[in-house]
Amino acid sequence: MTQYYALPKFTLNRARISTKVLITFFLIGTILAVWLSVYTFHHRTGLTVDGVVRYYLGNEGDPNAVEIQFPKSKTEMLEFFHIHSFTLLLLIFILCHFVALVTVSEARKILNFSLTFLSYLGMMTFPWGVRFGPHPRVWAAAALAAGLIFLAATAAGGAAVLWEIWVRPMGETRPENGRDADPA
């Protein structure tokens, strides 16, 4: 991936068709994986604060519960977050590399990277607050907000990459910060 940074004046819209197709397939797979994650979390929690609290703290005391849920154990939490912390970080790294190749301002790129990474940190830490901290509803709201920000930031980054690859006219490049992108 970093080989493209070494090519003078490389842009995604002038990349080889095979590179464009590969990146597009990666983004389609990413979109499907994110959709599945959101769908699964919606199924488990209803994407509500109460649903998130119930998911992590269980519902043993609820006589109207259709399905009994037990509080998540520390081991269950560790296993889930171990896997997701690594795989999401790889996804972020790859997607942000593609976003770095889009011809938008450095400030917008850094904003996208920051929102993506900070929301990732929230998604990895706030559920621990729901399960083991005080005020589980506050932590649950923060976890939902982090997930929404992550979804928005990754969607914006993916959309920018797809726009750059397929919509921006071939050969059109916009210099960043009003200067030619060619390093002098």
N, C-alpha and C positions, 0 to 999 in steps of 0.2 A: 504494500500500500504506500509506504513512504517513498517508493521510487518515483511516484508522480510529483512529489515536491521538488525533485532534482531536475525535472524536465523544464526547460525555460518556457514560460508562458503557457504551461499546461492548464487546460480548463476541462471540466467535465463535459461541456457541450461539444468539445472537439476531440473527445476520447474515441478510441476505436469502438466500433459497434459491439464487439465481444465484451469489452469492459462495461459498456452501458447496460448490456443485457445482464451481465453478472451482477452488477450493483442493483439493478431493478429486481432481479429474482431475490436477492438478499433482502431488499426492502419489503417485497411482497411477503416473504416468509416471516419477517419481523412483524409486519402488520397483522398477519394471521396469528402469530404467537401472542402478541399483545392483546388482540381481540379475545383469544381464548382465556388469557389470564383475567381480563376484565369480566368476561362472562362467568368464569368459575367463581371469582370473588363476589360477583353480583348474586349468583346462585346461593352462595354460603351466607352472605351478609345482607343482601338487599341493597347494598351500597348506602346503608344508613348507619348513623352513630350507634344506635341500639343494636343493630345487627353485628357490627364490629365488636362491640363489647361482649355480646352473647357468644360470638365465635371464639374469642380468646378466654373469656371467663366461664363459659358454659351456661347451661340453663337448668341445672338439676332442680332448682327450687320452683320452677314454673310448672304448675299443674296443667296448663293448657298447651304445653309444648308438644308438637307433633312428633319430633325426634329429639331424644335426649342427647345433649352435647355436654361433654365433660371439659373442665378447664384444661387448657393446653399445658402440658408439663414442660419443664425447662428443657428436657431432652428433645421433645417434639419441636419446640421453638428453635433450639440450636440446629437440629437437622435441617429444618426448612430454611432458616436464614443462612446457614452455611452454603447450601446449594445455590440459593438465589443471590446471595451477595457476590459470588464469583461469576455466575452466568450473566447477571445484569450488568456487572462492571465490564465484562467483555463486550456485551452488546453496546453499551454506552461508548466504549473506546472506539469500536469500529464505526458506529454511526457518526460520532463526533469527528472522526477523521474524514468521512465523506462531507460533512457539513463544512469542515475547514477548507475544502476545495471549491465551495460555492462562492460566486463573486458577489458577496455582500460585504458590508463594512466589518472590520475586525471587532468593533464594539458589539454588533449583533451576534457575531459568532461566539464571542466570549459570554454574552448574556445567555445564549442557548446552552453553551457548555455548563455554565454556572447553575442555571435552573435545573438542567438535567441531573447534574451531580448532586446538588443540594437536596433535590426532591428524592433522589435515590437514597441518600443518607437518612432522610426522614422516613422513607418506607422501610428501611432496615432497622431503625431505632424506635420509632413511635409505638409499634405493636408491643414492644417490651414494656413500655409505660402503661399500655392498656392492661397487660397481664399482671405486672408486678408493682406498678407505681400507684401513687394516689390519683384520684380523679380520673378514672378510666374513660369517662365520656370525653374529657378534654383531649386526652391522648388519642382516642378514636377519631375525633374530628380532625386532629392534626394529621393522623395517618391517612385519612380520606383525602384531605387537602394535598398532601404530598403526592399521593397517587394520581390525583387529577392534574397537578402541575407536571408530574413526570409524563403523563399521557400527552398533555398539550405540547410540552417541549420536544418530545421525541416525534410527535406528529408533525410539528412545524419543521423540525430538522429534516425529516424524511420527505416532506412535501417540497422543501427548498431544493433538496438533491434531485428529486424527480423532475422538478421544474427546470433546473439547470441542465439536466441530461436531455430531456425530450421536448421542452416547450421553447426555451430560449433559442432563437434562430441560430443555425449552424454558423460558426465563425464569428459570431458577435461576442465580444468580450467587453466587459466594463472594468476599467482600471479601478483598483481599490484606492480610496482616499484621494482620488483625483490624479494619481500618478500611474505611470506605466508599471505593470506587475513584474516586468523584467528586472531582476536584480542587477545593479550596476557594479 
